[in-house]
């Protein structure tokens, strides 16, 4: 792994919280079990920075860029602070992009994350021991020159053990150490004009960054069926090409490397998406699952590919990203991402769209974790761990 990678420190949850709180405030949320802890950072857009299922001495699941946070510096294009659940807006690329100024080329030199989603704080509107609500208002212009007055409302909540999963039976999760949290995100048109497809639409986009490892494999279930009706199972038309050393597509699920050794991204379209994705770190025996909102396939999702697009509303619902070295040898960090998006939001003045993204981590007996993996992803732990070469 490149020595250029910043912020790579093996700290447990309590050490991570202490290190970050020395620089900026954190809110530590918990449910009825004091072992399930979630750290939220209001000054960093209300992101969930990290969590643990085993108390302050437990493993810290989120990737955290300690060096950048401690520096108190702002980088020009993007500040990769880390975090298991942060809010962005789509689209990233294309004629309706909000990460490229009008008329610029779609490359890293011209890619800028909007400041409200990158370095500006969110306001804490209310909080309790197990939840916090945060808000943000700002103005944004897209690549085509359309203007948006934006309101964001974000509730982060730690979930009680019996409600940890929205799709799996509670008894399946018994006997393992679990932390489960969700962000419920609301996007509002605060302007006086409607948002239209012709001018460009926005979407809620939730991104989780997790610690990369040579033993980490991302798993993405998808609805099986013919490509002429459902489209390709896995979209690889993002960054670098992928071969079977890094991506393998099976019947109903795919496995993707989470080793931060090669910069690449994949996606699942609205006809294929199941509302679940996750990963398994075989060395550390940690199983991760994300559950997210799923809408009708014809709802229309923004296309974030870095090019002018023939079909700007034929984007993916779920994405997975693996960081890796850039051409100059540097890279953002030793992380991979699990992401989900809402449909494109054609909102009248005052109207809203909502999106929920839930993250669960499990540690414990391998047989119990295996049962969860089979139910969630249609694959055993051994099938996931052996899918790709070490």
N, C-alpha and C positions, 0 to 999 in steps of 0.2 A: 504494500500500500504506500502511496506517495508520501514522502516526508513533508510535502507542501500542504497536506490536509490540516486544517486548523480545528482547534476545539476538541480534540479527541482525548478525553480523560475518563478513566474507568472509576466513576464515583457511584456510590449507592444513592438511594432516593434522598435520605437526610443530608448527605454531603452535597448533593446537587442543589437542594433547596438553600442550604446555608451559603453556598458559593454565589448563587444568583441573588439572594436577598442582601448580600453585601453591596450589591450594585443597584438593584431596583426591587420594588416590593412584589411579593408573591402572596396569593391567597391559597392556603392548603385546605381543600375540601375533603370530607369523608362521609361515609354512610354509617350505619349502625355498627359496622365492623371497623375498628380502629386500625386494621391492617390494610384496608383498601383506601389509598390516599391519592389525591390528584392535585397538582400544582398549576394554578392559573396565573398568568401575568397580565394585568390590565394595561401596563405601559407598553406591552408588546402585542397590541391589537386583541387583547383578551384571549390569547392562545393558551391551550393546555400545553404547558412546557414538558411535563413528564408525569408519570404515575407509577404506582407500585401495588402489588397484591400482597406484600409481606412486610408492611410497616416501614419505619424510617430506615431500618437496616437492609431493606429489601432491594432487589434489582431495580434500577431506574430505567424504564422502558423507552422513554423518548430520547431521540438524538438531540443533544444540547451543545451548542457552539460556545463553550465557556470562554474561549479566548476573545471572541468578538464581543460578547456581552460585557466582559470585564474591561475591554478597551474603551468602552463608551464612544466608539467611533461609528460614523455612518459611512458605509461604502456607497459608491456612486450608483451602481445599477440595481443591486439587490443585497439585502442584509440577511444572510442565512443564519438566523438566531437558533433555528430548530423548533421543536415542538411537535406533539402528537396530533394536534388538531388546531389548525389556524385557518382563518377565513380569508379567501381571495375572491375576486370576481372574474368571470370569463366574459369574452374570449381573450385568450392570450395573443394569438396571431390572426391574420386575415384582415379583410377590409374593415371589419368592425372592432379590431383589436383595441385594447386600452393599455397595452404594454409597449406600444410603438407609436411615435409621433406621426402625424399625417405626412405622407410622402417619403418616409424613410424606408430603407431596405430591411428585410426580416432576417437580421443576424444579431449576434450577441453584442456588437458594438452599439446597436440602436435599441436594445431591449432594456426597458426601465420599469421596475415595479412601481405603481402609483404610491406616493408617500403615505396616504392614509392606510394602505394595506401593508406597509413595510416598516415605517419608523415612528408613526404617530400613535399616541395612546388612545384607548377607548375609555369612555366614562363609565364608572360603576353606578348603575341605577338602583340596584338592590342586591342583598346577599344574605345567606344563612350559612349554617354549618355545612350544608350539602349542595348549595347552588349559588351561582352569581349571575346577574343579568347585566350586560354591558351594551352601550350604544355608541354610534358614531354617525355624524352627518358630514357630507362633503360633496364637492362638484367634480365631475370628470368629463373629459372630452375624448371621443374615440378617434380611430384612424381616419374615418370619413368626415370628421368634424362635428358630429352630433354631440350635444351637450346633455348631461344627466345631473339632476339634483338627487342625491342618494341618501337614504337613511338605512342604517343597519341596526338590528336588534338581535342580540345573541345571548342565549341562556346556556350556561354550562352546568351540568348536573351530574353528581355521582349517584349511581343507581343502587338500590338495595339488592341484596343477593338474589332474592326471589324474583326480581324483575330485570336481572342482568341482561338477558337476551330477549329481543322482541320476536324471535323466530324459533328458538330452540326450547324444549321443555326444561323447566327449572331442575327437575330431578337429574337430568343429564349432567348438570354442572356441579352437583354435590360431590364433596370429597376432594376438590381441587381448590387451590388458592386462586381467587378471582378478584380483579378490579374491572369495573364497567362504568363508563361515563359516556355522556352524549352531549352534543351541541345542537341546539335547536336555533336555526338561523332564519331571520326574516329580512327580506329586501323590500324597501318601500320607494316608490316614485314620489319624491317630495316636491317635484316641479309642477308647473301649470300646463305642460304639454304631455300628451301620451308618448310612450316609447313604442316605436314601430319597427317592423321587420325591415322596412326600406332604409331606415336610418341606422339600424343596428340595435341589438338587444343585449342585455346583460344576463348573467346567471350567477347563482351562488356556487362557490367552488371551495370545498373543504379538503385540506391537505394534511396528512399526518406523516411526520418524519421519524423513522425508527433506526436503531443502531444496526448498521450493516455488519455482516460477518461472513466469512467463507462458508459457514454452515447454515446461512439463512436462505430459505427458499420461499418466494412469494407464490401463493396459489390463488387462482382466479377461476371459480366455477362459472359456467355459462350454459344457457339453454341449448341443447343439441338440436340439430335439424338441418335441412338443406340450405346451402348458401344462397341459392337463387331466391329463397323466401326470407331468410334471416340475416343474410350478409355473412362476411367472413367472421369466424369465431373470435379472432384476436387481431386488432388493428395494430400494425407495426410501422405505420407511415408517419413517424415523428422525427426521430433524430438519426441514430446510426442503425445500419442493418443488423439483423439478429440471425444466428444460426442455432443449431440444436445444442451447442455448448451452453447457451444462455436462455433459450426458450424452447419448451416442448409443449405441443398441443395434443392432449389426449381426448378421449370421448367424454365430454362434459366438463372438463377442467383443463387448465394450462398451468405450467410451472415456469417461473421466471427468476433468474438469479438476483439475490439481494446482497451482493458482496461489495458494492461501490467500486467495482473494478472496471466498469465499462458504461459510459453514459448512454442510456437508452430508455425508451418509454413505450408502453403498450396501452391499448384501450379496448373497452367492450361497448358495443353499440346498444341502442335502446331495445332491440329485439332479442338480444342475447343476454342482457344483464340480469342477474338474479337478486341483486340487493345485498350480496355478500362478497367479500374478498378478505384475504388474510395472509399469514406467513407462519412458518415454523422454523425456529432456530434450534437445530438438533443438538448442537454443542451445549447450549444453555437450557435446553428443555423448556422453551417458552413457545406457547401457541398463541397467536394473535388473530382476532377476527374483527372485521369491520362490517357493520350493518348500516344500510343507508336507504333513504327514501327512493322509491321507484315509481315513476309515472307512466302513463300510457306511451307505447312506442312512438306514436305519431305526435307527441307533445312538442318535439323540436328541441334539439340541444345545440348550443353554440359549438362551432368548429374552431379549435385552438391551434390548428396546424399553421406553421410559420410560412404562409404563402397566400397570395390572393386566391380566393376559393370560388369554385363553381357552385358549391352547395354549402353555404355558410351556416345552415341550421341542420346539418347532418353529422353532428359531432357525437362523441362518446359520452356515456354516463359515468363510467368508472374507469380510472386510470391507475397504472403503477409505473413508477419511475425508479431507475437505479442510477445513482450518481457515479461519475467516473472522471478520469483525467480529460481536460480540455486540450486543444492543440498545443498550448504553451506549457503543458505539463502540470498546471495547477488544477485544483478542483474545489468544489464548494465544501465537501465534507464526506465522512464515512457514513452515509445514510442511504436508505431507500424510502420511497413514499407510497402510501395507499391513499387514493383520492376518490372523491365522488362529487357530482354536480347536479344542480337542479335543472329543469328545463329553461329555455330562453324565456325571459320575462317581458311579455308584451303588456305593460302596465299602464292603465289610465292614471291620471293624477290622484294620488292618495291610495292607490291599490298596492297590494303586497303579493309576494310569493314566499313560500317557506321550504326549508330543507333541513332534514335531521340526519346527523352522522354519528353513529355510535361505535365506540371502540372498546373491545374486551381483550384482556390478557389472562392467560391461564398458566399456572405452574402446578406440578404435582406428579402423581403416578402416571407413567407413560400409557398404561392401558386405559386409564380414564381420559387422558388427552386424546388418545387414538379414537375413542368413541365420539368425542366432540368433533374431531376433524372429519370423520366419516359422515356424520350428520350434517356438518356445515358445508363441506366442500366435495363430498363424494369420493374422497381419497383417504387412504390410511397415512399415518405418519411415515411409515417406511416407504410408501410409494412417493410421497412428497420429497422426503430426504434423499432418495436415490434417483430422482427424476433427471437430475443434471449432474455432470461430472464435477468432482471436487476441484 
